[in-house]
């Protein structure tokens, strides 16, 4: 599932996800007709319209194959949010089946495929933003496992690692001043050690604090974890 943000802003993240999974021997399908996971309406309390989107997603991704999502928040919407809003709906079994097949990318690589050592090279100092939605899976630990195994990559700890970036979907629209202050704190923590790269597994977070960094004139490179994995393979001559 390429997600709305890949489609609109981060096409290379989708490309990197495909390249990484194909490197691991996966056969990739990109179903036509996929749209949103339903999270914006869900977060805004409009569950009736969110359920319409989720039903469409269940139809588009019908079958029994794993659904891999390069976004902690979109993945969490499908495996947690969707079953929650369908608790009293007749088609809950269909939605629960969808949820049971949904994986966040890094969780799938480490805990689905059993890959714990990444054969790449990435000579850089890096900090990682652990987005709130990664708490619903084993993705946070999976990210650390993979990045620490990459040759040359110096993964630096940050203060207040569990602190939200301030985006929170509709939260940033409803409470822009609080959102901005939270974002500034997150940027301060992510850049304190002067990293070469800031990485994340959620494009919403990347868009939020990345936009704020641009306004600050901070040119520190930002990458999705999928791009880091893909580029490390290229650096090692494996792609």
C-alpha positions in Angstrom: 0.0 0.0 0.0 1.7 3.1 -1.2 -0.3 5.6 0.9 -1.6 9.1 0.0 1.6 10.8 1.1 3.8 8.6 -1.2 1.4 9.3 -4.0 1.4 13.1 -3.4 4.9 13.9 -2.0 7.1 10.9 -1.4 7.1 8.8 -4.6 10.7 7.7 -3.9 9.7 6.2 -0.6 7.3 3.9 -2.4 10.0 3.1 -5.0 12.6 2.4 -2.2 10.0 0.1 -0.5 9.6 -1.9 -3.6 13.3 -2.2 -4.3 14.0 -3.3 -0.7 11.3 -5.9 -0.7 12.3 -7.2 -4.1 15.9 -7.5 -2.9 14.5 -9.7 -0.1 12.8 -12.0 -2.7 9.3 -10.7 -2.4 7.0 -10.5 -5.5 5.3 -7.1 -5.3 1.8 -6.2 -6.4 0.5 -2.6 -6.4 -3.3 -2.9 -6.7 -5.1 -0.4 -8.9 -7.7 1.7 -7.1 -6.0 2.0 -3.8 -6.7 5.4 -2.1 -6.5 6.4 1.6 -6.4 4.2 4.7 -9.3 6.2 6.2 -7.2 7.8 9.0 -8.0 11.5 8.4 -11.8 10.9 8.8 -11.2 8.5 11.7 -9.0 11.0 13.6 -11.6 13.7 12.9 -14.4 11.6 14.5 -16.2 11.1 11.2 -16.2 7.3 11.5 -19.1 6.9 9.0 -17.0 8.2 6.2 -13.8 6.6 7.4 -15.6 3.2 7.3 -16.5 3.9 3.6 -12.8 4.3 2.8 -11.8 1.3 4.8 -14.4 -0.9 3.0 -13.0 0.3 -0.3 -9.5 -0.6 0.9 -10.6 -4.1 2.0 -12.1 -4.6 -1.5 -9.0 -3.4 -3.3 -6.7 -5.5 -1.1 -8.9 -8.6 -1.0 -7.1 -11.9 -0.7 -4.7 -13.5 1.7 -1.4 -11.9 0.9 0.4 -9.6 3.4 -0.2 -5.9 3.0 3.0 -3.9 3.5 2.8 -0.3 4.4 5.8 2.1 4.5 4.0 4.2 7.2 3.5 3.5 10.8 0.4 5.6 11.0 -1.4 4.1 8.0 -0.5 0.6 9.0 -1.8 1.3 12.5 -5.0 2.7 11.1 -5.6 -0.6 9.3 -4.6 -3.1 12.0 -5.9 -1.1 15.0 -8.2 1.9 14.1 -10.3 0.0 11.5 -11.3 -2.9 13.7 -12.1 -0.4 16.4 -14.5 1.6 14.3 -16.1 -1.6 12.9 -16.8 -3.2 16.3 -20.6 -2.9 15.8 -20.6 -3.4 12.1 -21.7 -6.6 10.3 -18.6 -6.7 8.2 -16.2 -6.7 11.1 -14.8 -10.1 10.1 -13.8 -8.8 6.7 -12.1 -5.8 8.3 -10.4 -7.9 11.0 -9.0 -10.2 8.2 -7.6 -7.1 6.5 -6.1 -5.9 9.8 -4.5 -9.3 10.4 -2.6 -9.1 7.1 -1.3 -5.6 7.5 2.3 -4.9 8.4 4.3 -1.8 8.8 7.4 -2.2 6.5 10.2 -2.6 9.1 8.1 -4.8 11.4 7.5 -7.1 8.4 11.2 -7.2 7.4 12.4 -8.1 10.9 9.4 -10.0 12.5 7.7 -11.2 9.4 10.7 -12.3 7.3 13.2 -12.8 10.1 15.8 -10.4 8.7 17.9 -8.9 11.6 21.1 -8.1 9.8 21.1 -5.7 6.9 23.8 -6.2 4.3 24.4 -2.6 3.4 26.8 0.3 3.9 25.8 3.8 5.0 28.7 5.9 6.4 26.8 8.6 8.3 25.7 9.8 11.7 22.0 9.4 12.0 19.2 10.1 14.5 15.7 8.5 14.2 12.3 9.9 15.0 10.1 7.2 16.5 6.6 8.2 15.6 3.7 7.7 17.9 2.0 5.2 15.7 5.0 2.8 15.9 4.0 2.1 19.4 1.2 -0.2 18.1 3.7 -2.6 16.6 7.3 -3.9 17.0 8.5 -1.4 14.4 10.5 0.7 16.8 12.7 -2.1 17.9 12.9 -3.4 14.3 14.2 -0.1 13.1 17.0 -0.1 15.7 17.9 -3.7 14.9 18.3 -3.0 11.2 20.0 0.3 11.4 22.5 -0.8 14.0 23.5 -3.7 11.7 24.4 -1.5 8.7 28.1 -1.0 8.2 29.3 2.5 8.9 26.0 3.8 10.2 26.4 5.6 13.6 22.9 5.6 15.2 22.8 8.3 17.8 20.4 8.3 20.7 18.2 11.4 21.2 16.5 13.0 24.2 12.8 12.4 24.8 12.7 9.7 22.2 9.0 9.0 22.7 8.0 12.7 22.3 5.5 13.3 19.5 6.6 15.6 16.6 3.4 17.6 17.0 1.8 16.7 13.7 -0.8 14.3 15.0 -2.8 14.5 11.8 -5.8 16.8 12.5 -4.2 17.8 15.8 -1.8 20.2 14.0 -4.8 21.9 12.3 -6.9 22.1 15.5 -4.0 23.2 17.8 -1.4 24.8 15.5 0.5 26.7 18.3 0.9 23.6 20.5 1.8 21.6 17.4 4.5 24.1 16.4 6.1 24.1 19.9 6.1 20.3 20.0 7.8 20.3 16.5 10.4 22.7 17.6 11.3 20.5 20.6 11.5 17.5 18.4 13.8 19.2 15.9 16.0 20.4 18.8 16.4 16.8 20.0 16.9 15.3 16.6 19.6 17.7 15.6 21.4 18.2 18.9 24.3 15.8 17.9 24.5 17.4 14.5 23.6 14.3 12.5 24.2 13.8 8.8 20.7 12.3 8.4 17.4 12.3 10.3 15.4 9.2 9.5 11.8 8.3 10.2 9.2 5.7 9.3 6.2 8.0 9.0 6.0 10.5 6.1 3.4 12.7 8.0 6.0 13.3 10.7 8.7 13.9 8.0 6.5 16.4 6.3 5.7 18.2 9.5 9.1 18.6 11.1 10.8 18.7 7.7 8.8 21.7 6.7 9.6 23.4 10.0 13.3 22.7 9.4 13.1 24.2 6.0 11.7 27.4 7.4 14.5 27.5 10.0 17.0 27.1 7.2 18.2 23.8 8.6 19.5 21.7 5.7 20.0 18.4 7.6 19.0 15.6 5.2 15.8 13.7 6.0 15.1 10.2 4.8 12.5 7.5 5.2 14.0 4.3 6.7 13.1 2.5 3.4 15.4 5.0 1.5 18.2 4.4 4.0 17.9 0.6 3.5 17.8 1.0 -0.3 20.7 3.5 -0.4 22.8 1.3 1.9 22.4 -1.6 -0.5 23.5 0.6 -3.4 26.5 1.8 -1.4 27.5 -1.8 -0.9 27.0 -2.6 -4.6 24.1 -5.0 -3.9 21.6 -3.0 -6.0 
